[in-house]
Amino acid sequence: MAFPVDLRRCQVLGLAGTAVLALGGETAGALPAADLFSPASAQAALGLVGVYFGVVLLIAAWLLLGKLVRSAKPPTPRSLFLVLAVWAAPLLLAPPLFSRDVYSYLAQGAMVDAHMDVYAHGPAALGGPLADEVAPLWQHTGAPYGPVFLAMASALSGLTRGELPAGLFGMRLVALLGVGLMAAALP
């Protein structure tokens, strides 16, 4: 027998998923190099289990939400925005997950702020602790991003003065703004 699907269950299940994902990311995320755990450590293994368990919970929440949206009485757009906000809240404070690209964005913003040509030079030309966080593959690669994104990254670099936690949080807010704009543009 299937249990009833309601918006509250979807909201709680998704919140649990993103909370576990954020907690797992504290040891298995794309942390700054100084904070990285050894991949063979128990903390990293436990964090990785948490990250994947959180992803499974979040997928289950999405599936239930999809069932609810296709039901005879779907939730209102306002209630769906609330679900999005609740699910996103734990991820606002989580470390970067699954990719170190955000460090590259921050370094390229700092390069623009320093009047360096980001299309001709990679973050290695910037040097310093921020450039050291960029994955080796991208150290000598010019930016593929357009001037609007680079201007936002530069403004964020100026606001955060190269402080990594503030820059990461700022980039997270930029991403959240993008998700919000996509959600608002949906019919």
Disulfide bonds with the S-S distance in Angstrom:
none
